């Protein structure tokens, strides 16, 4: 087999809105941190009941720090000679692995608008992985895999070139029957 390197990034459709919400969450998080320091100092010197407000402010800061990671990200798909690595890039800086699978683990590939995709989704005990920052896709592809004995369906926003490279390493038997 020949060496293949294919890399693609799926960006959100409403990037400006997500960046704005990310900045608002950051400001609220910093405000909660400053507020918790003020409540802590008042709790030490004035009233011990202010420590409860300090704990609530710290909880709010942690909550908004968590929410920031869920709003502003893109998804990278890297294919290297039969191995696919899907990574979530948070704030376009920090990378978090979603899944890594080999071409031998692929069961079926196809479009999400097909009937076979509905059959795959209705399969019991199948786990969905959204490899896209856009949850509701009009067009896209899916890859059904059996990774470590667990069935997954990876819903992707990628070009058809990725599927061509994947099929080159798996064989044409993995293409869905009604693929057009």
C-alpha positions, 0 to 999 in steps of 0.5 A: 500500500502507498502512504496517504496523509489526509487532514481536514478540519470541520469548523462551526457554521456560527463561529462568530456567535460561538466566539462571543459566547466563549468571551462572555463565559470567560468574563463571567468566570473571571468575575466569579473568581474575583468575587470568591476572593472578595468573599473569602477575605470578608469571611476571614475578617468580617463574617464566617457566613461569607465563606458559603458565598465564596464556595458558590462563587468558586462553583460558578467559576468552575461551571463556566470554565466547563461550559467554555470547552463545550461552545467554541471548538472545531474537529480535526480528522487526520487519516494516515495510511489506514489509521484515522484520528479524530481530535476536538480542538478547543478554543483552537489551541488545546487538543482533546482526542475523541477516537482513534480507529484503524481501517480494519475496524470499519464496518460500513461507510455512507451518507447520513441522508441514506436509509442505511444510516437510519438502520445503523442508528436503530441498531441496539447498543450502538454509541454515537460520536459526533465528529463535527461542531455542528450537531444538525447536518444537512449533508455529511457522512458516517462511519460505522466501526467496531472498536475494541468490541464496542459498536460506534457510529461516527457522524462526520462533516468531511469531504468525500476524499476522506471516504475514498482514502478510507475505502482504499485501505478497507476495500469496497465491501464497506460502502453502503448499498444505496450510496450514490 
